[in-house]
Amino acid sequence: MNNEQLQQLTEAISQQYFHKPFKHKAVFNPRLRTTGGRYLLHTHHIEINKKYYDTFGIEEVIGIIKHELCHYHLHLEGKGYQHRDPEFKALLKKVGAPRFCSPLSPISANKGKSTYKYICTHCQKKYERRRKVNINRFVCGSCKGTLKLLPAIDQNESQK
């Protein structure tokens, strides 16, 4: 599927489920990482994550488009378009749009996120951090003892 086909699909879904035209652009955005799509308030364009089409297929993308069109049409009408608004929740239910998209694989979500494990040399309290800590500057929060970096363990082994 390319951007032209996505545009045509978005226009068709807008007519079929909302009975209103979609007059702006719908495109795939390869930079999206953690979300299925987004509605841009200033330009009124919709961006879709291409990985969701590649991973889950057209049905998932249709659900994402419906969700983003709920934001689109409510915002243009001046109604509550945010996730917490009752109008948004009611429109999602009416058109059968998902509130959240399916998560991409957990392996790709944690890709490149290593954790550092520290232990206090005095009270043996353990700390786990995503960012490296300067052990010459920081101390244990419980007893003010010195911290020691534990040897790294392969992430795949720790998940088993």
C-alpha positions as CSV (number, residue, x, y, z in Angstrom):
1,M,0.0,0.0,0.0
2,N,1.3,3.5,-0.9
3,N,0.3,7.0,0.2
4,E,-2.2,7.4,-2.7
5,Q,-4.0,4.1,-1.7
6,L,-4.0,5.2,1.9
7,Q,-5.6,8.6,1.0
8,Q,-8.3,6.8,-1.0
9,L,-9.0,4.4,1.8
10,T,-9.2,7.2,4.4
11,E,-11.6,9.1,2.2
12,A,-13.8,6.0,1.7
13,I,-13.8,5.2,5.5
14,S,-14.7,8.8,6.3
15,Q,-17.7,8.7,3.9
16,Q,-18.8,5.2,5.0
17,Y,-18.6,5.5,8.8
18,F,-18.9,9.3,9.4
19,H,-20.9,10.4,6.3
20,K,-18.6,13.4,6.0
21,P,-15.7,14.0,3.5
22,F,-12.1,13.9,4.5
23,K,-10.5,16.9,2.8
24,H,-6.9,16.7,4.0
25,K,-3.9,14.4,3.5
26,A,-3.4,10.9,4.9
27,V,0.2,9.6,4.6
28,F,2.5,7.0,6.0
29,N,5.1,8.4,8.4
30,P,8.1,6.1,8.7
31,R,9.4,8.1,11.8
32,L,6.5,7.0,14.0
33,R,7.7,4.5,16.5
34,T,5.3,4.0,19.4
35,T,1.9,4.9,18.0
36,G,-0.3,3.5,15.2
37,G,-1.1,7.0,13.9
38,R,-1.7,10.6,14.7
39,Y,-3.9,13.5,13.9
40,L,-2.1,16.8,13.4
41,L,-4.2,19.7,14.9
42,H,-2.6,22.5,12.9
43,T,-2.7,21.0,9.5
44,H,-5.6,18.5,10.0
45,H,-3.5,15.8,8.3
46,I,-3.4,12.2,9.5
47,E,-0.2,10.1,9.7
48,I,-0.2,6.4,9.9
49,N,2.7,4.1,11.1
50,K,3.6,1.8,8.1
51,K,4.8,-0.9,10.5
52,Y,1.3,-1.6,11.5
53,Y,0.3,-2.3,7.9
54,D,3.3,-4.5,7.4
55,T,2.8,-6.4,10.7
56,F,-1.0,-6.7,11.2
57,G,-2.4,-6.0,7.7
58,I,-5.2,-3.8,6.4
59,E,-7.8,-4.5,9.2
60,E,-5.5,-2.9,11.8
61,V,-4.9,0.1,9.6
62,I,-8.6,0.5,9.1
63,G,-9.1,0.6,12.9
64,I,-6.3,3.2,13.2
65,I,-7.8,5.3,10.5
66,K,-11.2,5.2,12.2
67,H,-9.6,6.3,15.4
68,E,-7.8,9.2,13.8
69,L,-10.9,10.3,11.9
70,C,-12.7,10.5,15.2
71,H,-10.1,13.1,16.3
72,Y,-10.4,14.8,12.9
73,H,-14.1,15.2,12.7
74,L,-14.7,16.1,16.3
75,H,-11.9,18.7,16.2
76,L,-13.3,20.3,13.1
77,E,-16.8,20.4,14.7
78,G,-15.4,22.1,17.8
79,K,-16.4,19.2,20.0
80,G,-14.2,17.2,22.5
81,Y,-11.7,15.4,20.4
82,Q,-9.3,14.2,23.2
83,H,-9.1,10.7,24.5
84,R,-10.7,11.7,27.8
85,D,-13.7,13.5,26.3
86,P,-17.1,11.7,26.4
87,E,-17.9,12.8,22.8
88,F,-14.7,11.1,21.6
89,K,-15.5,7.9,23.5
90,A,-19.1,7.8,22.2
91,L,-18.0,8.3,18.6
92,L,-15.3,5.6,18.9
93,K,-18.0,3.2,20.1
94,K,-20.5,4.3,17.3
95,V,-18.1,3.7,14.4
96,G,-16.4,0.6,16.0
97,A,-12.9,2.2,16.3
98,P,-10.4,0.8,18.8
99,R,-9.4,3.0,21.7
100,F,-5.8,1.7,21.4
101,C,-4.0,-0.1,18.6
102,S,-2.4,-3.5,19.0
103,P,1.1,-3.3,20.5
104,L,4.0,-4.1,18.2
105,S,6.2,-7.0,19.3
106,P,7.7,-6.5,22.8
107,I,11.2,-7.4,21.4
108,S,11.2,-4.3,19.1
109,A,9.7,-2.2,21.9
110,N,12.6,-2.9,24.2
111,K,15.2,-2.9,21.5
112,G,18.3,-1.0,22.6
113,K,17.1,-0.5,26.1
114,S,19.8,-1.9,28.4
115,T,19.5,-1.7,32.1
116,Y,22.2,-1.1,34.7
117,K,22.1,-2.8,38.0
118,Y,23.7,-1.4,41.1
119,I,24.1,-2.7,44.6
120,C,24.9,-0.8,47.8
121,T,28.1,-2.1,49.4
122,H,26.8,-1.4,52.9
123,C,23.1,-2.4,53.1
124,Q,23.0,-4.6,49.9
125,K,20.0,-2.7,48.5
126,K,19.7,-3.2,44.7
127,Y,18.9,-0.5,42.1
128,E,18.0,-0.9,38.5
129,R,18.4,2.1,36.1
130,R,18.1,2.6,32.3
131,R,20.8,5.3,32.4
132,K,24.2,4.9,33.8
133,V,24.8,6.4,37.2
134,N,28.1,8.1,38.3
135,I,28.9,5.9,41.3
136,N,31.6,8.5,42.5
137,R,28.9,11.1,42.8
138,F,25.7,9.2,43.9
139,V,25.2,7.1,47.0
140,C,22.6,4.7,48.3
141,G,19.3,6.5,49.2
142,S,18.7,4.3,52.3
143,C,22.0,4.3,54.1
144,K,24.3,6.7,52.1
145,G,26.6,3.7,51.3
146,T,28.7,3.5,48.1
147,L,27.2,1.9,45.0
148,K,28.8,-0.8,42.9
149,L,27.9,-1.6,39.3
150,L,26.9,-5.3,38.9
151,P,28.2,-7.1,35.8
152,A,25.8,-6.9,32.8
153,I,23.6,-10.0,32.1
154,D,22.3,-10.6,28.7
155,Q,18.7,-9.3,28.4
156,N,17.4,-12.4,26.7
157,E,18.6,-14.6,29.7
158,S,17.0,-12.3,32.3
159,Q,13.6,-12.5,30.5
160,K,13.6,-16.4,30.7
